[in-house]
């Protein structure tokens, strides 16, 4: 399995055969292997990688050797091809390859049911007053309580989202640039986990 950490730059578009393709530009890597976890020691196989080195004065004593802004683990059964300090660059991916991208979606704050779930709201006439965007009845007669998972107002966004099977359109190792077809979760400069489709 191939994996790397990246930072979302922006969305753009490319032209291919008289068609416009929406793309996302990602600054992917370079990442460094900071730790290798084994079944014998840690009960599972995984590779921990770091992305964006911290300034020397900002590294705490407990972080010596791991002075990275972001650290993430990727489970991988084949850990023999990795060693601590190894560099992982964007050129591990090839044009046309499919990847899964995970990130934290944009937080939209507290939202009502019309915005959060697409509820229609109350009718505009026939006695409706100050209730246009209300959810309506939420209860059931049998359990005398509101069931878990009921679609109601609440915090919208700000959750981990994975977009699957995005196509790699372009790889630029000189600029550590990865261009993917379509949109990925999160705001600009947010952290992304990019994994090959196994």
N, C-alpha and C positions, 0 to 999 in steps of 0.2 A: 504494500500500500504506500502511496505517496502522500505527503502532507506538508503544509507550510502555513505560517501565520502571515497575515497581511493587513494593510490599512486601506480603507476605502478612500479613493481620491475624489472621483466624480463620475457622473454618467455622461455619455457622449453618443455618437453614432458613426458608423462606417458604411461605406457604399460597396456593394458586391453584386455584380450582374444586374445593374439598374434597380437594385433593391436597397432600401435603407434598413440597417440592422442596429437596433438599440444595444449599446454595450456599456459595461461598467469597467472603469480603470481602477486597478488595485496595485498598490505598492507592496509586492510580496517578497518578504525576506530582505536581506539574508538573515537566516535563523541559525542558531548554534545549538547542538545537542548539549544539554547541561546535566542530564542524569539518565541512566539506563536502569529500568526496574526489571527484575527477573522473578520467575516463579519460585525459585529456591529461597530468595531473600524477602521478596515482597508479595508472594502468592499470585502474581500476575505479571505478564510481559508488557512493558510500555516504554515509550521514549518521551522524555521531557525536553522540550525545546524552548529557547528564549528568543525574544524579538525586541529590538530597539535597546541598545546598550545605554545604561544610565551613566551620568557623569561620575567620575571617580569620587568626588567629594560627597555625592549623594548616596553612595553605597554604604549600608550599615555593616558592622563587623560580622553579623550573622549571615550576611549575604555574599561574603567574599567568594569569588569564583562564579557567582550567579547574578551578577549585577545587571539584570535586565528589567525593563519596564513591564514586559508581559512574559509569563511562563505558562505553558500549556502541555498537557499530557495527551499522547495518542497511543492507544492500544495497538500493538503490532506483534504478531507471533514470531516474525523473522527479525530478531534484534541483533543477529550476528553481523549484519552489514553496517551497523552504527558503532561509533566510539565517541566518548566524551570529548567535546571541543570541535567535533566535525561540523562543517558548514553546510547548510542546506540552502540552495539557491533556486530561483524561479525556473531555471532551465531544466528542472526535473520533469516539467510538464511539456507536452507537445501540442501543436496546433491540431484541432479536431478532437482532442481528448475530452471526456466528460468528467465534471467534478461536482462535488457537493459543497455548498458554502453555508457556514453557520455564523450567526452574529446576533447581537441584541437589537431588536427593532426599535424604531423611534418611539419615545414615550410621548403620549398625547395628553397626559393628565387625566383628571376625573371627567368622564363623559357620560352623557345620558343614553337611554336605550335607542333613540333615533340615530345618533351618530355611531354608537358602539356596535349595535346589532342590526341596524337598518329597519327598525320598527316603523310602521306607517303613522302612528300617532292617532289621536282622536279625530272624529269628523269635524270639519270647520264650522258646520252650522248645526241646527236642531238642538239648541240649548247648551252647546259646549262653550265654557267660559273659563279661561286660564288653565286649560287642561290639554292644549293642543299636542304637547310632546310627552305626555304622561304614558307610562307603560300599560295601564289598564289593570285588570284583575290578575293577581299573582298566586292566589291560593287555590287549594283543591279541597273538596268536601271531605274526602276520606281521611287522610292522615292528620288533618288540622295543623299543618305546619307548611312552611315553604320548603320545597324539596331542594336538595343540593344540586348545584349546577344550573339553577334557574337563570335565564338571561335577564340581567338587571343592570342598572347603572353601576359604574365602578371605574377602576383604573384601566386605561386603554393603552396598549402598546407596552414597550419596555420589557419584552419577553424574548427568550431565546428562540430564534426561528432558523430553520434549515431549508434552503432551496436546493432541490436535487437536479442532477443531470444538466448543468449549465455547460455549454460548449466553449472551449478555449479558442478564441479568435486570433489572438496574437500573443507572442512571448518576446519580451525585450530584456535580455540578461544584462545589458549595459546600464539600463535605468531601473532594473529590478521591477519591471512592469508586466503585469498580467492583465490581458483584456478578455473579459468574459461576455458572452451573449446574454442579454437580459439584465434584470435588476437583482440586487442583493440586499439583504436586510441591513438596517442601521443608517446612521447619519454619516456625513463626511468625517474622515479621520477616525472612525470607529474600528475596533479590532474585528478581524474576520479569520475564521478557521477554514482552510481550503483542503479538501481531501479528494483523492481520486476515487472514482466509482469502482468499488471492488467487485 
